[in-house]
Amino acid sequence: MMKALRPATKKPFDAHLMMVHPERHLRGFVDAGADSITVHAEAAGGDLRTLLESIRRSGRRAGAALNPSTPVSVLHR
């Protein structure tokens, strides 16, 4: 859907990946035209930093989301 809509607007698209193993799907969202990609810290398999760096290396902005029950301290690992 994002790939089909990308030519119709210059508005930024954020892909909020609410899935296990989001790293397996990054290339598809980059190729579809996502401007930023947000992943859940809980789904990053304990290596959120590497996942966010991978998103940045693709030229996209990277974001991390937390479920309400997840302590903010997971961002400091």
PDB file of N, CA, C, O and CB in Angstrom:
ATOM      1  N   MET A   1       0.826  -1.174   0.000  1.00  0.00           N
ATOM      2  CA  MET A   1       0.000   0.000   0.000  1.00  0.00           C
ATOM      3  C   MET A   1       0.888   1.262   0.000  1.00  0.00           C
ATOM      4  O   MET A   1       0.614   2.216  -0.729  1.00  0.00           O
ATOM      5  CB  MET A   1      -0.950  -0.015   1.216  1.00  0.00           C
ATOM      6  N   MET A   2       1.939   1.258   0.813  1.00  0.00           N
ATOM      7  CA  MET A   2       2.825   2.424   0.877  1.00  0.00           C
ATOM      8  C   MET A   2       3.465   2.689  -0.483  1.00  0.00           C
ATOM      9  O   MET A   2       3.551   3.835  -0.924  1.00  0.00           O
ATOM     10  CB  MET A   2       3.915   2.218   1.947  1.00  0.00           C
ATOM     11  N   LYS A   3       3.907   1.641  -1.132  1.00  0.00           N
ATOM     12  CA  LYS A   3       4.548   1.793  -2.442  1.00  0.00           C
ATOM     13  C   LYS A   3       3.587   2.413  -3.445  1.00  0.00           C
ATOM     14  O   LYS A   3       3.998   3.225  -4.274  1.00  0.00           O
ATOM     15  CB  LYS A   3       5.048   0.436  -2.960  1.00  0.00           C
ATOM     16  N   ALA A   4       2.316   2.041  -3.382  1.00  0.00           N
ATOM     17  CA  ALA A   4       1.312   2.582  -4.308  1.00  0.00           C
ATOM     18  C   ALA A   4       1.005   4.044  -4.010  1.00  0.00           C
ATOM     19  O   ALA A   4       0.754   4.821  -4.931  1.00  0.00           O
ATOM     20  CB  ALA A   4       0.025   1.758  -4.236  1.00  0.00           C
ATOM     21  N   LEU A   5       1.022   4.428  -2.738  1.00  0.00           N
ATOM     22  CA  LEU A   5       0.690   5.800  -2.346  1.00  0.00           C
ATOM     23  C   LEU A   5       1.875   6.758  -2.446  1.00  0.00           C
ATOM     24  O   LEU A   5       1.677   7.965  -2.578  1.00  0.00           O
ATOM     25  CB  LEU A   5       0.159   5.810  -0.938  1.00  0.00           C
ATOM     26  N   ARG A   6       3.079   6.251  -2.385  1.00  0.00           N
ATOM     27  CA  ARG A   6       4.271   7.114  -2.358  1.00  0.00           C
ATOM     28  C   ARG A   6       4.291   8.140  -3.483  1.00  0.00           C
ATOM     29  O   ARG A   6       4.588   9.303  -3.210  1.00  0.00           O
ATOM     30  CB  ARG A   6       5.519   6.268  -2.437  1.00  0.00           C
ATOM     31  N   PRO A   7       3.996   7.784  -4.727  1.00  0.00           N
ATOM     32  CA  PRO A   7       4.041   8.783  -5.806  1.00  0.00           C
ATOM     33  C   PRO A   7       2.975   9.872  -5.688  1.00  0.00           C
ATOM     34  O   PRO A   7       3.091  10.918  -6.327  1.00  0.00           O
ATOM     35  CB  PRO A   7       3.889   8.094  -7.131  1.00  0.00           C
ATOM     36  N   ALA A   8       1.943   9.642  -4.881  1.00  0.00           N
ATOM     37  CA  ALA A   8       0.818  10.568  -4.807  1.00  0.00           C
ATOM     38  C   ALA A   8       1.026  11.713  -3.817  1.00  0.00           C
ATOM     39  O   ALA A   8       0.248  12.667  -3.806  1.00  0.00           O
ATOM     40  CB  ALA A   8      -0.417   9.817  -4.438  1.00  0.00           C
ATOM     41  N   THR A   9       2.064  11.628  -2.989  1.00  0.00           N
ATOM     42  CA  THR A   9       2.254  12.666  -1.966  1.00  0.00           C
ATOM     43  C   THR A   9       3.717  12.809  -1.582  1.00  0.00           C
ATOM     44  O   THR A   9       4.514  11.878  -1.701  1.00  0.00           O
ATOM     45  CB  THR A   9       1.425  12.348  -0.723  1.00  0.00           C
ATOM     46  N   LYS A  10       4.034  13.996  -1.124  1.00  0.00           N
ATOM     47  CA  LYS A  10       5.373  14.243  -0.576  1.00  0.00           C
ATOM     48  C   LYS A  10       5.355  14.205   0.948  1.00  0.00           C
ATOM     49  O   LYS A  10       6.381  14.429   1.591  1.00  0.00           O
ATOM     50  CB  LYS A  10       5.912  15.598  -1.063  1.00  0.00           C
ATOM     51  N   LYS A  11       4.193  13.922   1.523  1.00  0.00           N
ATOM     52  CA  LYS A  11       4.069  13.800   2.976  1.00  0.00           C
ATOM     53  C   LYS A  11       4.960  12.656   3.457  1.00  0.00           C
ATOM     54  O   LYS A  11       5.113  11.652   2.761  1.00  0.00           O
ATOM     55  CB  LYS A  11       2.582  13.561   3.396  1.00  0.00           C
ATOM     56  N   PRO A  12       5.542  12.805   4.638  1.00  0.00           N
ATOM     57  CA  PRO A  12       6.404  11.730   5.151  1.00  0.00           C
ATOM     58  C   PRO A  12       5.583  10.517   5.584  1.00  0.00           C
ATOM     59  O   PRO A  12       4.493  10.653   6.142  1.00  0.00           O
ATOM     60  CB  PRO A  12       7.247  12.239   6.332  1.00  0.00           C
ATOM     61  N   PHE A  13       6.119   9.350   5.321  1.00  0.00           N
ATOM     62  CA  PHE A  13       5.514   8.091   5.749  1.00  0.00           C
ATOM     63  C   PHE A  13       6.363   7.473   6.843  1.00  0.00           C
ATOM     64  O   PHE A  13       7.575   7.326   6.689  1.00  0.00           O
ATOM     65  CB  PHE A  13       5.359   7.113   4.561  1.00  0.00           C
ATOM     66  N   ASP A  14       5.722   7.109   7.954  1.00  0.00           N
ATOM     67  CA  ASP A  14       6.390   6.363   9.017  1.00  0.00           C
ATOM     68  C   ASP A  14       5.833   4.955   9.010  1.00  0.00           C
ATOM     69  O   ASP A  14       4.622   4.755   9.098  1.00  0.00           O
ATOM     70  CB  ASP A  14       6.195   7.042  10.413  1.00  0.00           C
ATOM     71  N   ALA A  15       6.709   3.994   8.905  1.00  0.00           N
ATOM     72  CA  ALA A  15       6.303   2.593   9.012  1.00  0.00           C
ATOM     73  C   ALA A  15       6.526   2.181  10.459  1.00  0.00           C
ATOM     74  O   ALA A  15       7.666   2.105  10.916  1.00  0.00           O
ATOM     75  CB  ALA A  15       7.108   1.665   8.010  1.00  0.00           C
ATOM     76  N   HIS A  16       5.457   1.917  11.173  1.00  0.00           N
ATOM     77  CA  HIS A  16       5.511   1.503  12.577  1.00  0.00           C
ATOM     78  C   HIS A  16       5.365  -0.016  12.566  1.00  0.00           C
ATOM     79  O   HIS A  16       4.265  -0.547  12.413  1.00  0.00           O
ATOM     80  CB  HIS A  16       4.375   2.208  13.462  1.00  0.00           C
ATOM     81  N   LEU A  17       6.488  -0.701  12.729  1.00  0.00           N
ATOM     82  CA  LEU A  17       6.511  -2.152  12.585  1.00  0.00           C
ATOM     83  C   LEU A  17       6.192  -2.836  13.908  1.00  0.00           C
ATOM     84  O   LEU A  17       7.040  -2.932  14.796  1.00  0.00           O
ATOM     85  CB  LEU A  17       7.872  -2.615  12.066  1.00  0.00           C
ATOM     86  N   MET A  18       4.972  -3.303  14.020  1.00  0.00           N
ATOM     87  CA  MET A  18       4.526  -4.013  15.219  1.00  0.00           C
ATOM     88  C   MET A  18       4.578  -5.508  14.918  1.00  0.00           C
ATOM     89  O   MET A  18       3.549  -6.165  14.765  1.00  0.00           O
ATOM     90  CB  MET A  18       3.075  -3.565  15.652  1.00  0.00           C
ATOM     91  N   MET A  19       5.804  -6.029  14.837  1.00  0.00           N
ATOM     92  CA  MET A  19       5.985  -7.427  14.457  1.00  0.00           C
ATOM     93  C   MET A  19       7.240  -7.990  15.096  1.00  0.00           C
ATOM     94  O   MET A  19       8.142  -7.251  15.489  1.00  0.00           O
ATOM     95  CB  MET A  19       6.054  -7.572  12.932  1.00  0.00           C
ATOM     96  N   VAL A  20       7.282  -9.294  15.192  1.00  0.00           N
ATOM     97  CA  VAL A  20       8.482  -9.977  15.654  1.00  0.00           C
ATOM     98  C   VAL A  20       9.477 -10.000  14.500  1.00  0.00           C
ATOM     99  O   VAL A  20       9.081 -10.145  13.344  1.00  0.00           O
ATOM    100  CB  VAL A  20       8.161 -11.427  16.160  1.00  0.00           C
ATOM    101  N   HIS A  21      10.744  -9.861  14.798  1.00  0.00           N
ATOM    102  CA  HIS A  21      11.818  -9.851  13.800  1.00  0.00           C
ATOM    103  C   HIS A  21      11.642  -8.757  12.745  1.00  0.00           C
ATOM    104  O   HIS A  21      11.645  -9.051  11.549  1.00  0.00           O
ATOM    105  CB  HIS A  21      11.893 -11.200  13.118  1.00  0.00           C
ATOM    106  N   PRO A  22      11.489  -7.509  13.168  1.00  0.00           N
ATOM    107  CA  PRO A  22      11.297  -6.437  12.184  1.00  0.00           C
ATOM    108  C   PRO A  22      12.472  -6.290  11.226  1.00  0.00           C
ATOM    109  O   PRO A  22      12.304  -5.780  10.118  1.00  0.00           O
ATOM    110  CB  PRO A  22      11.067  -5.128  12.894  1.00  0.00           C
ATOM    111  N   GLU A  23      13.656  -6.729  11.638  1.00  0.00           N
ATOM    112  CA  GLU A  23      14.832  -6.620  10.767  1.00  0.00           C
ATOM    113  C   GLU A  23      14.639  -7.385   9.463  1.00  0.00           C
ATOM    114  O   GLU A  23      15.263  -7.053   8.455  1.00  0.00           O
ATOM    115  CB  GLU A  23      16.075  -7.135  11.489  1.00  0.00           C
ATOM    116  N   ARG A  24      13.791  -8.397   9.469  1.00  0.00           N
ATOM    117  CA  ARG A  24      13.532  -9.176   8.259  1.00  0.00           C
ATOM    118  C   ARG A  24      12.711  -8.401   7.229  1.00  0.00           C
ATOM    119  O   ARG A  24      12.650  -8.787   6.062  1.00  0.00           O
ATOM    120  CB  ARG A  24      12.815 -10.462   8.619  1.00  0.00           C
ATOM    121  N   HIS A  25      12.089  -7.323   7.656  1.00  0.00           N
ATOM    122  CA  HIS A  25      11.170  -6.586   6.784  1.00  0.00           C
ATOM    123  C   HIS A  25      11.647  -5.172   6.454  1.00  0.00           C
ATOM    124  O   HIS A  25      10.977  -4.458   5.708  1.00  0.00           O
ATOM    125  CB  HIS A  25       9.812  -6.513   7.429  1.00  0.00           C
ATOM    126  N   LEU A  26      12.778  -4.762   6.990  1.00  0.00           N
ATOM    127  CA  LEU A  26      13.245  -3.387   6.795  1.00  0.00           C
ATOM    128  C   LEU A  26      13.402  -3.030   5.323  1.00  0.00           C
ATOM    129  O   LEU A  26      12.915  -1.987   4.888  1.00  0.00           O
ATOM    130  CB  LEU A  26      14.564  -3.183   7.508  1.00  0.00           C
ATOM    131  N   ARG A  27      14.065  -3.870   4.558  1.00  0.00           N
ATOM    132  CA  ARG A  27      14.341  -3.558   3.148  1.00  0.00           C
ATOM    133  C   ARG A  27      13.047  -3.312   2.386  1.00  0.00           C
ATOM    134  O   ARG A  27      12.997  -2.415   1.544  1.00  0.00           O
ATOM    135  CB  ARG A  27      15.132  -4.700   2.486  1.00  0.00           C
ATOM    136  N   GLY A  28      12.016  -4.070   2.653  1.00  0.00           N
ATOM    137  CA  GLY A  28      10.738  -3.888   1.960  1.00  0.00           C
ATOM    138  C   GLY A  28      10.132  -2.524   2.222  1.00  0.00           C
ATOM    139  O   GLY A  28       9.581  -1.903   1.312  1.00  0.00           O
ATOM    140  N   PHE A  29      10.228  -2.046   3.470  1.00  0.00           N
ATOM    141  CA  PHE A  29       9.664  -0.736   3.802  1.00  0.00           C
ATOM    142  C   PHE A  29      10.537   0.394   3.265  1.00  0.00           C
ATOM    143  O   PHE A  29      10.022   1.440   2.871  1.00  0.00           O
ATOM    144  CB  PHE A  29       9.500  -0.595   5.318  1.00  0.00           C
ATOM    145  N   VAL A  30      11.837   0.194   3.247  1.00  0.00           N
ATOM    146  CA  VAL A  30      12.729   1.178   2.635  1.00  0.00           C
ATOM    147  C   VAL A  30      12.409   1.288   1.145  1.00  0.00           C
ATOM    148  O   VAL A  30      12.253   2.389   0.617  1.00  0.00           O
ATOM    149  CB  VAL A  30      14.225   0.789   2.853  1.00  0.00           C
ATOM    150  N   ASP A  31      12.313   0.152   0.477  1.00  0.00           N
ATOM    151  CA  ASP A  31      12.023   0.139  -0.968  1.00  0.00           C
ATOM    152  C   ASP A  31      10.640   0.700  -1.289  1.00  0.00           C
ATOM    153  O   ASP A  31      10.424   1.238  -2.375  1.00  0.00           O
ATOM    154  CB  ASP A  31      12.131  -1.281  -1.510  1.00  0.00           C
ATOM    155  N   ALA A  32       9.705   0.576  -0.351  1.00  0.00           N
ATOM    156  CA  ALA A  32       8.345   1.086  -0.574  1.00  0.00           C
ATOM    157  C   ALA A  32       8.252   2.596  -0.387  1.00  0.00           C
ATOM    158  O   ALA A  32       7.251   3.206  -0.762  1.00  0.00           O
ATOM    159  CB  ALA A  32       7.371   0.398   0.369  1.00  0.00           C
ATOM    160  N   GLY A  33       9.296   3.208   0.195  1.00  0.00           N
ATOM    161  CA  GLY A  33       9.306   4.659   0.327  1.00  0.00           C
ATOM    162  C   GLY A  33       9.089   5.203   1.716  1.00  0.00           C
ATOM    163  O   GLY A  33       8.763   6.381   1.864  1.00  0.00           O
ATOM    164  N   ALA A  34       9.260   4.384   2.746  1.00  0.00           N
ATOM    165  CA  ALA A  34       9.129   4.884   4.121  1.00  0.00           C
ATOM    166  C   ALA A  34      10.204   5.931   4.384  1.00  0.00           C
ATOM    167  O   ALA A  34      11.364   5.744   4.018  1.00  0.00           O
ATOM    168  CB  ALA A  34       9.236   3.722   5.153  1.00  0.00           C
ATOM    169  N   ASP A  35       9.817   7.027   5.016  1.00  0.00           N
ATOM    170  CA  ASP A  35      10.774   8.066   5.388  1.00  0.00           C
ATOM    171  C   ASP A  35      11.387   7.778   6.749  1.00  0.00           C
ATOM    172  O   ASP A  35      12.537   8.127   7.015  1.00  0.00           O
ATOM    173  CB  ASP A  35      10.100   9.439   5.395  1.00  0.00           C
ATOM    174  N   SER A  36      10.606   7.139   7.603  1.00  0.00           N
ATOM    175  CA  SER A  36      11.092   6.746   8.917  1.00  0.00           C
ATOM    176  C   SER A  36      10.495   5.386   9.256  1.00  0.00           C
ATOM    177  O   SER A  36       9.417   5.020   8.787  1.00  0.00           O
ATOM    178  CB  SER A  36      10.727   7.812  10.003  1.00  0.00           C
ATOM    179  N   ILE A  37      11.225   4.657  10.078  1.00  0.00           N
ATOM    180  CA  ILE A  37      10.788   3.326  10.482  1.00  0.00           C
ATOM    181  C   ILE A  37      10.894   3.240  11.996  1.00  0.00           C
ATOM    182  O   ILE A  37      11.955   3.469  12.577  1.00  0.00           O
ATOM    183  CB  ILE A  37      11.637   2.207   9.790  1.00  0.00           C
ATOM    184  N   THR A  38       9.780   2.908  12.618  1.00  0.00           N
ATOM    185  CA  THR A  38       9.704   2.764  14.064  1.00  0.00           C
ATOM    186  C   THR A  38       9.532   1.289  14.393  1.00  0.00           C
ATOM    187  O   THR A  38       8.694   0.606  13.805  1.00  0.00           O
ATOM    188  CB  THR A  38       8.537   3.610  14.657  1.00  0.00           C
ATOM    189  N   VAL A  39      10.331   0.805  15.335  1.00  0.00           N
ATOM    190  CA  VAL A  39      10.249  -0.594  15.760  1.00  0.00           C
ATOM    191  C   VAL A  39      10.001  -0.653  17.258  1.00  0.00           C
ATOM    192  O   VAL A  39      10.318   0.285  17.989  1.00  0.00           O
ATOM    193  CB  VAL A  39      11.544  -1.368  15.390  1.00  0.00           C
ATOM    194  N   HIS A  40       9.438  -1.752  17.702  1.00  0.00           N
ATOM    195  CA  HIS A  40       9.216  -1.953  19.128  1.00  0.00           C
ATOM    196  C   HIS A  40      10.472  -2.536  19.767  1.00  0.00           C
ATOM    197  O   HIS A  40      11.040  -3.511  19.275  1.00  0.00           O
ATOM    198  CB  HIS A  40       8.001  -2.879  19.371  1.00  0.00           C
ATOM    199  N   ALA A  41      10.892  -1.931  20.859  1.00  0.00           N
ATOM    200  CA  ALA A  41      12.071  -2.405  21.577  1.00  0.00           C
ATOM    201  C   ALA A  41      11.907  -3.864  21.966  1.00  0.00           C
ATOM    202  O   ALA A  41      12.878  -4.620  21.957  1.00  0.00           O
ATOM    203  CB  ALA A  41      12.327  -1.550  22.823  1.00  0.00           C
ATOM    204  N   GLU A  42      10.698  -4.266  22.307  1.00  0.00           N
ATOM    205  CA  GLU A  42      10.446  -5.632  22.741  1.00  0.00           C
ATOM    206  C   GLU A  42      10.649  -6.637  21.611  1.00  0.00           C
ATOM    207  O   GLU A  42      10.921  -7.809  21.872  1.00  0.00           O
ATOM    208  CB  GLU A  42       9.040  -5.750  23.288  1.00  0.00           C
ATOM    209  N   ALA A  43      10.524  -6.202  20.377  1.00  0.00           N
ATOM    210  CA  ALA A  43      10.637  -7.102  19.227  1.00  0.00           C
ATOM    211  C   ALA A  43      12.023  -7.111  18.615  1.00  0.00           C
ATOM    212  O   ALA A  43      12.275  -7.839  17.654  1.00  0.00           O
ATOM    213  CB  ALA A  43       9.637  -6.719  18.178  1.00  0.00           C
ATOM    214  N   ALA A  44      12.917  -6.314  19.159  1.00  0.00           N
ATOM    215  CA  ALA A  44      14.247  -6.170  18.566  1.00  0.00           C
ATOM    216  C   ALA A  44      15.189  -7.298  18.945  1.00  0.00           C
ATOM    217  O   ALA A  44      16.357  -7.272  18.559  1.00  0.00           O
ATOM    218  CB  ALA A  44      14.852  -4.859  18.978  1.00  0.00           C
ATOM    219  N   GLY A  45      14.725  -8.268  19.674  1.00  0.00           N
ATOM    220  CA  GLY A  45      15.564  -9.407  20.018  1.00  0.00           C
ATOM    221  C   GLY A  45      16.735  -9.053  20.906  1.00  0.00           C
ATOM    222  O   GLY A  45      17.774  -9.712  20.863  1.00  0.00           O
ATOM    223  N   GLY A  46      16.576  -8.010  21.717  1.00  0.00           N
ATOM    224  CA  GLY A  46      17.648  -7.629  22.621  1.00  0.00           C
ATOM    225  C   GLY A  46      18.736  -6.778  21.996  1.00  0.00           C
ATOM    226  O   GLY A  46      19.672  -6.379  22.689  1.00  0.00           O
ATOM    227  N   ASP A  47      18.643  -6.490  20.715  1.00  0.00           N
ATOM    228  CA  ASP A  47      19.679  -5.704  20.055  1.00  0.00           C
ATOM    229  C   ASP A  47      19.060  -4.498  19.348  1.00  0.00           C
ATOM    230  O   ASP A  47      19.209  -4.325  18.138  1.00  0.00           O
ATOM    231  CB  ASP A  47      20.462  -6.573  19.053  1.00  0.00           C
ATOM    232  N   LEU A  48      18.378  -3.687  20.113  1.00  0.00           N
ATOM    233  CA  LEU A  48      17.692  -2.518  19.571  1.00  0.00           C
ATOM    234  C   LEU A  48      18.669  -1.550  18.920  1.00  0.00           C
ATOM    235  O   LEU A  48      18.382  -1.001  17.856  1.00  0.00           O
ATOM    236  CB  LEU A  48      16.912  -1.809  20.667  1.00  0.00           C
ATOM    237  N   ARG A  49      19.805  -1.337  19.541  1.00  0.00           N
ATOM    238  CA  ARG A  49      20.788  -0.388  19.005  1.00  0.00           C
ATOM    239  C   ARG A  49      21.211  -0.757  17.578  1.00  0.00           C
ATOM    240  O   ARG A  49      21.249   0.098  16.693  1.00  0.00           O
ATOM    241  CB  ARG A  49      22.023  -0.334  19.917  1.00  0.00           C
ATOM    242  N   THR A  50      21.525  -2.023  17.368  1.00  0.00           N
ATOM    243  CA  THR A  50      21.942  -2.479  16.037  1.00  0.00           C
ATOM    244  C   THR A  50      20.815  -2.309  15.027  1.00  0.00           C
ATOM    245  O   THR A  50      21.052  -1.904  13.889  1.00  0.00           O
ATOM    246  CB  THR A  50      22.389  -3.950  16.086  1.00  0.00           C
ATOM    247  N   LEU A  51      19.605  -2.614  15.436  1.00  0.00           N
ATOM    248  CA  LEU A  51      18.457  -2.472  14.549  1.00  0.00           C
ATOM    249  C   LEU A  51      18.250  -1.012  14.152  1.00  0.00           C
ATOM    250  O   LEU A  51      18.012  -0.718  12.981  1.00  0.00           O
ATOM    251  CB  LEU A  51      17.196  -3.022  15.219  1.00  0.00           C
ATOM    252  N   LEU A  52      18.336  -0.105  15.108  1.00  0.00           N
ATOM    253  CA  LEU A  52      18.175   1.321  14.811  1.00  0.00           C
ATOM    254  C   LEU A  52      19.301   1.833  13.917  1.00  0.00           C
ATOM    255  O   LEU A  52      19.061   2.652  13.029  1.00  0.00           O
ATOM    256  CB  LEU A  52      18.129   2.132  16.109  1.00  0.00           C
ATOM    257  N   GLU A  53      20.515   1.364  14.141  1.00  0.00           N
ATOM    258  CA  GLU A  53      21.636   1.753  13.284  1.00  0.00           C
ATOM    259  C   GLU A  53      21.435   1.264  11.858  1.00  0.00           C
ATOM    260  O   GLU A  53      21.781   1.962  10.905  1.00  0.00           O
ATOM    261  CB  GLU A  53      22.951   1.207  13.843  1.00  0.00           C
ATOM    262  N   SER A  54      20.879   0.070  11.708  1.00  0.00           N
ATOM    263  CA  SER A  54      20.608  -0.475  10.384  1.00  0.00           C
ATOM    264  C   SER A  54      19.592   0.395   9.644  1.00  0.00           C
ATOM    265  O   SER A  54      19.736   0.649   8.448  1.00  0.00           O
ATOM    266  CB  SER A  54      20.098  -1.922  10.491  1.00  0.00           C
ATOM    267  N   ILE A  55      18.576   0.843  10.355  1.00  0.00           N
ATOM    268  CA  ILE A  55      17.572   1.726   9.749  1.00  0.00           C
ATOM    269  C   ILE A  55      18.230   3.032   9.312  1.00  0.00           C
ATOM    270  O   ILE A  55      17.986   3.510   8.204  1.00  0.00           O
ATOM    271  CB  ILE A  55      16.409   2.011  10.743  1.00  0.00           C
ATOM    272  N   ARG A  56      19.046   3.599  10.159  1.00  0.00           N
ATOM    273  CA  ARG A  56      19.734   4.867   9.817  1.00  0.00           C
ATOM    274  C   ARG A  56      20.661   4.692   8.620  1.00  0.00           C
ATOM    275  O   ARG A  56      20.739   5.572   7.764  1.00  0.00           O
ATOM    276  CB  ARG A  56      20.543   5.388  11.025  1.00  0.00           C
ATOM    277  N   ARG A  57      21.362   3.566   8.554  1.00  0.00           N
ATOM    278  CA  ARG A  57      22.261   3.315   7.420  1.00  0.00           C
ATOM    279  C   ARG A  57      21.494   3.241   6.103  1.00  0.00           C
ATOM    280  O   ARG A  57      22.052   3.502   5.037  1.00  0.00           O
ATOM    281  CB  ARG A  57      23.043   2.015   7.639  1.00  0.00           C
ATOM    282  N   SER A  58      20.216   2.885   6.179  1.00  0.00           N
ATOM    283  CA  SER A  58      19.405   2.825   4.958  1.00  0.00           C
ATOM    284  C   SER A  58      18.960   4.212   4.505  1.00  0.00           C
ATOM    285  O   SER A  58      18.305   4.358   3.473  1.00  0.00           O
ATOM    286  CB  SER A  58      18.181   1.938   5.180  1.00  0.00           C
ATOM    287  N   GLY A  59      19.324   5.237   5.292  1.00  0.00           N
ATOM    288  CA  GLY A  59      18.959   6.602   4.938  1.00  0.00           C
ATOM    289  C   GLY A  59      17.620   7.043   5.501  1.00  0.00           C
ATOM    290  O   GLY A  59      17.102   8.095   5.128  1.00  0.00           O
ATOM    291  N   ARG A  60      17.055   6.242   6.397  1.00  0.00           N
ATOM    292  CA  ARG A  60      15.767   6.566   6.989  1.00  0.00           C
ATOM    293  C   ARG A  60      15.928   6.983   8.440  1.00  0.00           C
ATOM    294  O   ARG A  60      16.915   6.633   9.088  1.00  0.00           O
ATOM    295  CB  ARG A  60      14.818   5.380   6.884  1.00  0.00           C
ATOM    296  N   ARG A  61      14.964   7.728   8.946  1.00  0.00           N
ATOM    297  CA  ARG A  61      14.958   8.063  10.372  1.00  0.00           C
ATOM    298  C   ARG A  61      14.502   6.830  11.133  1.00  0.00           C
ATOM    299  O   ARG A  61      13.671   6.059  10.652  1.00  0.00           O
ATOM    300  CB  ARG A  61      14.027   9.296  10.677  1.00  0.00           C
ATOM    301  N   ALA A  62      15.053   6.653  12.320  1.00  0.00           N
ATOM    302  CA  ALA A  62      14.746   5.468  13.125  1.00  0.00           C
ATOM    303  C   ALA A  62      14.074   5.879  14.420  1.00  0.00           C
ATOM    304  O   ALA A  62      14.444   6.875  15.040  1.00  0.00           O
ATOM    305  CB  ALA A  62      16.022   4.658  13.421  1.00  0.00           C
ATOM    306  N   GLY A  63      13.078   5.097  14.821  1.00  0.00           N
ATOM    307  CA  GLY A  63      12.387   5.357  16.076  1.00  0.00           C
ATOM    308  C   GLY A  63      12.176   4.069  16.841  1.00  0.00           C
ATOM    309  O   GLY A  63      12.117   2.982  16.267  1.00  0.00           O
ATOM    310  N   ALA A  64      12.062   4.216  18.155  1.00  0.00           N
ATOM    311  CA  ALA A  64      11.785   3.064  19.023  1.00  0.00           C
ATOM    312  C   ALA A  64      10.494   3.325  19.779  1.00  0.00           C
ATOM    313  O   ALA A  64      10.282   4.416  20.309  1.00  0.00           O
ATOM    314  CB  ALA A  64      12.966   2.799  20.016  1.00  0.00           C
ATOM    315  N   ALA A  65       9.642   2.327  19.824  1.00  0.00           N
ATOM    316  CA  ALA A  65       8.384   2.397  20.566  1.00  0.00           C
ATOM    317  C   ALA A  65       8.448   1.406  21.715  1.00  0.00           C
ATOM    318  O   ALA A  65       9.104   0.368  21.631  1.00  0.00           O
ATOM    319  CB  ALA A  65       7.159   2.103  19.642  1.00  0.00           C
ATOM    320  N   LEU A  66       7.752   1.751  22.789  1.00  0.00           N
ATOM    321  CA  LEU A  66       7.686   0.868  23.957  1.00  0.00           C
ATOM    322  C   LEU A  66       6.238   0.565  24.283  1.00  0.00           C
ATOM    323  O   LEU A  66       5.377   1.442  24.201  1.00  0.00           O
ATOM    324  CB  LEU A  66       8.394   1.504  25.178  1.00  0.00           C
ATOM    325  N   ASN A  67       5.974  -0.663  24.647  1.00  0.00           N
ATOM    326  CA  ASN A  67       4.661  -1.000  25.174  1.00  0.00           C
ATOM    327  C   ASN A  67       4.537  -0.377  26.559  1.00  0.00           C
ATOM    328  O   ASN A  67       5.554  -0.191  27.228  1.00  0.00           O
ATOM    329  CB  ASN A  67       4.445  -2.552  25.225  1.00  0.00           C
ATOM    330  N   PRO A  68       3.338  -0.049  27.011  1.00  0.00           N
ATOM    331  CA  PRO A  68       3.165   0.612  28.306  1.00  0.00           C
ATOM    332  C   PRO A  68       3.806  -0.130  29.485  1.00  0.00           C
ATOM    333  O   PRO A  68       4.254   0.508  30.438  1.00  0.00           O
ATOM    334  CB  PRO A  68       1.706   0.786  28.577  1.00  0.00           C
ATOM    335  N   SER A  69       3.856  -1.441  29.437  1.00  0.00           N
ATOM    336  CA  SER A  69       4.403  -2.199  30.554  1.00  0.00           C
ATOM    337  C   SER A  69       5.928  -2.348  30.496  1.00  0.00           C
ATOM    338  O   SER A  69       6.524  -2.906  31.418  1.00  0.00           O
ATOM    339  CB  SER A  69       3.767  -3.560  30.595  1.00  0.00           C
ATOM    340  N   THR A  70       6.555  -1.866  29.444  1.00  0.00           N
ATOM    341  CA  THR A  70       8.000  -1.981  29.305  1.00  0.00           C
ATOM    342  C   THR A  70       8.699  -0.804  29.963  1.00  0.00           C
ATOM    343  O   THR A  70       8.363   0.346  29.683  1.00  0.00           O
ATOM    344  CB  THR A  70       8.392  -2.071  27.833  1.00  0.00           C
ATOM    345  N   PRO A  71       9.673  -1.073  30.842  1.00  0.00           N
ATOM    346  CA  PRO A  71      10.391   0.024  31.492  1.00  0.00           C
ATOM    347  C   PRO A  71      11.285   0.779  30.494  1.00  0.00           C
ATOM    348  O   PRO A  71      11.852   0.179  29.582  1.00  0.00           O
ATOM    349  CB  PRO A  71      11.240  -0.516  32.655  1.00  0.00           C
ATOM    350  N   VAL A  72      11.398   2.062  30.675  1.00  0.00           N
ATOM    351  CA  VAL A  72      12.222   2.901  29.805  1.00  0.00           C
ATOM    352  C   VAL A  72      13.684   2.451  29.845  1.00  0.00           C
ATOM    353  O   VAL A  72      14.436   2.717  28.907  1.00  0.00           O
ATOM    354  CB  VAL A  72      12.108   4.382  30.220  1.00  0.00           C
ATOM    355  N   SER A  73      14.082   1.791  30.891  1.00  0.00           N
ATOM    356  CA  SER A  73      15.471   1.349  31.021  1.00  0.00           C
ATOM    357  C   SER A  73      15.922   0.430  29.897  1.00  0.00           C
ATOM    358  O   SER A  73      17.126   0.284  29.685  1.00  0.00           O
ATOM    359  CB  SER A  73      15.656   0.651  32.330  1.00  0.00           C
ATOM    360  N   VAL A  74      14.999  -0.199  29.166  1.00  0.00           N
ATOM    361  CA  VAL A  74      15.410  -1.055  28.055  1.00  0.00           C
ATOM    362  C   VAL A  74      16.096  -0.235  26.959  1.00  0.00           C
ATOM    363  O   VAL A  74      16.830  -0.790  26.142  1.00  0.00           O
ATOM    364  CB  VAL A  74      14.194  -1.804  27.478  1.00  0.00           C
ATOM    365  N   LEU A  75      15.867   1.045  26.936  1.00  0.00           N
ATOM    366  CA  LEU A  75      16.500   1.902  25.922  1.00  0.00           C
ATOM    367  C   LEU A  75      17.960   2.187  26.239  1.00  0.00           C
ATOM    368  O   LEU A  75      18.689   2.699  25.389  1.00  0.00           O
ATOM    369  CB  LEU A  75      15.742   3.214  25.799  1.00  0.00           C
ATOM    370  N   HIS A  76      18.386   1.868  27.425  1.00  0.00           N
ATOM    371  CA  HIS A  76      19.768   2.166  27.848  1.00  0.00           C
ATOM    372  C   HIS A  76      20.664   0.955  27.799  1.00  0.00           C
ATOM    373  O   HIS A  76      21.761   0.988  28.357  1.00  0.00           O
ATOM    374  CB  HIS A  76      19.777   2.729  29.245  1.00  0.00           C
ATOM    375  N   ARG A  77      20.247  -0.097  27.162  1.00  0.00           N
ATOM    376  CA  ARG A  77      21.093  -1.300  27.074  1.00  0.00           C
ATOM    377  C   ARG A  77      22.148  -1.126  26.030  1.00  0.00           C
ATOM    378  O   ARG A  77      22.954  -2.030  25.811  1.00  0.00           O
ATOM    379  CB  ARG A  77      20.263  -2.538  26.763  1.00  0.00           C
TER     380      ARG A  77
END
